[in-house]
Amino acid sequence: MPVFLDVHKVPFSEANLKELCGLPADEFGVRHVNLFYNRDAKICFCLLEGPDIDAIEKHHAKVNIKCEWITEVSLAQPFQIPV
C-alpha cells in the first residue's frame, strides 16, 4: 500500500492525535502510520498509508481539514510499516 506525507493545521488536541495512530483503516482505506505534531504552531505532519492521494484528501475532508500539501513517499529500510 502506498505511503503519503501531508501537512495541515490541527483543530484537535494532542491526545486526539495520539489516539488516531492506533485506529484501523477508515472507509477510504487510509490508516495513520505516525503523526508529527508542532504544539506551538498547531501543525501536524501525517504519515498515512492509503490507496491514493484522492483517498487521503477524502480522509481529511471528512473532518474538515484542508492539507497544505500531500506527497507520496517511500520509507527507507530497515523501517517497516506494521501490518
C-alpha positions in Angstrom: 0.0 0.0 0.0 1.4 3.5 -0.9 2.5 5.8 1.9 1.8 9.6 2.0 3.1 12.5 4.0 0.9 15.6 4.4 0.8 18.8 6.5 -2.0 20.8 7.9 -3.2 22.9 10.8 -4.6 20.9 13.7 -8.0 21.6 15.3 -7.6 18.6 17.7 -5.8 18.0 21.0 -2.5 16.2 21.1 -4.4 13.3 22.9 -6.8 13.0 20.0 -3.8 12.8 17.6 -2.1 10.0 19.6 -5.4 8.1 19.5 -5.5 8.2 15.7 -2.4 6.1 15.3 -4.0 3.1 16.9 -7.1 3.1 14.7 -7.7 0.7 11.8 -8.1 2.0 8.2 -11.1 4.1 7.6 -13.8 3.8 4.9 -11.3 5.3 2.4 -8.7 2.7 3.2 -6.5 5.3 5.0 -4.5 4.4 8.1 -2.3 6.6 10.3 1.2 5.3 10.4 2.6 8.1 12.5 1.9 11.8 13.3 4.5 14.5 13.9 3.0 17.5 15.8 4.3 21.0 16.5 2.4 22.2 19.5 3.3 25.9 19.2 2.4 26.2 15.5 -0.5 23.7 15.8 0.7 22.0 12.7 0.6 18.3 12.1 2.6 16.2 9.6 0.7 12.9 9.0 2.4 9.8 7.7 -0.5 7.8 6.2 -1.0 4.6 4.4 -3.7 4.6 1.7 -4.6 3.6 -1.8 -4.0 7.0 -3.4 -3.9 10.8 -2.9 -7.7 11.0 -3.5 -8.3 8.8 -0.5 -6.0 10.9 1.6 -7.9 14.0 0.6 -11.3 12.4 1.4 -9.9 11.2 4.8 -9.1 14.8 5.8 -12.2 16.4 4.2 -14.4 14.1 6.4 -13.2 16.1 9.4 -13.0 19.5 7.5 -9.2 19.6 7.3 -7.5 21.1 4.2 -4.0 19.9 3.7 -1.3 22.4 2.6 0.3 19.6 0.6 0.3 15.8 0.2 3.1 13.8 -1.3 3.7 10.1 -1.8 6.9 8.9 0.0 9.0 5.8 0.3 10.2 4.6 3.7 13.9 3.9 3.9 14.9 0.4 5.0 15.1 -1.0 7.6 11.9 0.7 8.7 8.7 -1.3 8.1 5.1 -0.3 8.4 3.4 -2.6 11.0 0.6 -4.6 9.5 
